[in-house]
């Protein structure tokens, strides 16, 4: 099972409150005691196995261990999973007893909210928590896919943002939070998920380029990088 490093979060000002961006890929809204993750893609391994593409069957346990570590670190009153928590619409039915017990332990004493995504449009079966299409919390809208006509603060997932930085002839590519201070796009939290470079056309029009930052995930800290230092794949 994956060991989770208790790295140092980066504090940013967002929607007139402090948000901690954790190097594990979770965001903690301190004023509201709200922990947000996105795109866990639980049971991706079993989904691939149904198509005879065999991956190590430990992704769900490892991802839930990471979520449990974040819950222990921040002790939130609410956890929001921002869509694609499950890799397909039947994935929650394939959860084993250990996974269900892990989710129950994570949810104990707090609210657990499942925002539906494009991979999991139906409410999950047999797990604690409530399912919603989107969530309005304070000044911020939480949804799976960013809406380009949204003018207020919006936190979304779906794109699995990553950033590539080149310096002194070397390049590094890491998952990242992507934000201009109004929109915040979360990195994917699942251990079997890839990433889409923030220079990809899929991000066009989402951010104010003059205020854009990629908050790249390091081993034990988060690095804020402006657009001039970023390159495509």
Secondary structure, DSSP 4 states (H G I P E B T S, - for coil): -PPPP--PPEEEEETTEEEEE-TTS-EEEGGGTEEEE----BTHHHHHHTTT----TTHHHHHHHHHHHHHHHH--SEEEEES-SBSSTTGGGG--HHHHHHHHHHHTTSEEEEE--SS--SPPSSSSSEEES-EEETTEEE-SS--TT--SEEEE-SS-EEEEEEETTEEEEEEEEEESSSEEEPPP-STT---EETTSGGGTTTS-GGG-EEEEE-SSSEEEEEGGGEE--
